């Protein structure tokens, strides 16, 4: 797991401080990682499909 995290941190492009999104996709799935590096409130996430968020 540490190697996956290191790979993500080394290869992602931080373009926004709130809701910076990195996408990893495969044939039938997609993983979106949203990072927030600044205090944010009332961020609304809206999806047209099932998601797992934490």
C-alpha positions as CSV (number, residue, x, y, z in Angstrom):
1,X,0.0,0.0,0.0
2,X,2.8,2.4,0.8
3,X,4.2,1.9,-2.7
4,X,0.9,2.8,-4.3
5,X,0.7,6.0,-2.2
6,X,4.2,6.9,-3.0
7,X,3.5,6.4,-6.7
8,X,0.4,8.6,-6.5
9,X,2.1,11.4,-4.6
10,X,5.0,11.4,-7.1
11,X,2.9,11.4,-10.2
12,X,-0.1,13.5,-9.4
13,X,-0.4,17.1,-10.6
14,X,-1.5,19.5,-7.9
15,X,-3.4,22.2,-9.8
16,X,-6.0,23.3,-7.3
17,X,-6.0,23.6,-3.5
18,X,-9.6,22.5,-3.1
19,X,-11.0,19.4,-4.8
20,X,-7.8,18.7,-6.8
21,X,-8.8,15.5,-8.8
22,X,-6.6,12.7,-9.9
23,X,-8.3,10.0,-12.0
24,X,-7.1,6.4,-12.5
25,X,-9.2,4.3,-14.9
26,X,-9.5,0.8,-16.3
27,X,-11.9,-0.9,-18.7
28,X,-14.9,-1.0,-16.4
29,X,-14.0,1.2,-13.5
30,X,-12.6,4.6,-12.4
31,X,-11.0,5.8,-9.3
32,X,-11.1,9.5,-8.6
33,X,-9.0,10.9,-5.7
34,X,-10.0,14.4,-4.5
35,X,-7.5,16.2,-2.4
36,X,-8.0,19.3,-0.4
37,X,-5.0,21.3,0.9
38,X,-6.9,24.4,2.0
39,X,-9.7,24.8,4.5
40,X,-13.0,24.5,2.7
41,X,-16.6,24.4,3.8
42,X,-19.9,23.3,2.2
43,X,-18.3,21.5,-0.7
44,X,-21.1,19.7,-2.5
45,X,-20.3,16.5,-4.3
46,X,-22.8,15.4,-7.0
47,X,-22.5,12.1,-8.9
48,X,-24.8,10.3,-11.4
49,X,-23.6,6.9,-10.2
50,X,-22.7,5.1,-7.0
51,X,-19.6,6.3,-5.2
52,X,-17.6,5.4,-2.1
53,X,-16.4,8.5,-0.3
54,X,-14.4,9.0,2.9
